[in-house]
Amino acid sequence: MECRVGCAACCIVISISTPIPGMPEGKPAGVRCVQLTADHRCSLFGKPERPAVCGDFGASEEICGRSNEEAFAILAELERVTRPD
């Protein structure tokens, strides 16, 4: 599955615990990544400074659903159930 243009759920909904240029402490869940452009594209895509966790993420229907709304809901639930207590 290819990422849906304009979705960016993975760049907003989930937390990222590794440093991102402009976010040295990583990114909290629900916070828009500073590297996300106005049209919901990664400004680091294809660059060596892009975090490995971002590059390793693979879009799939079970994670991204069939719409942007489903992607946000699925990822929010995954974030909730994997959050450390």
HUGIFEN-V237935 format. One record per run of one state. SS is the DSSP state (2 for helix, 1 for strand, 0 for the rest). FROM is the first residue (numbers start at 1). TO is the last residue. If there is no record, write none. Layout:
# HUGIFEN-V237935
SS;FROM;TO / SS;FROM;TO
This chain:
# HUGIFEN-V237935
0;1;8 / 2;9;11 / 0;12;15 / 1;16;16 / 0;17;19 / 1;20;20 / 0;21;22 / 1;23;23 / 0;24;26 / 1;27;27 / 0;28;35 / 1;36;36 / 0;37;41 / 1;42;42 / 0;43;51 / 2;52;56 / 0;57;60 / 2;61;64 / 0;65;67 / 2;68;82 / 0;83;85
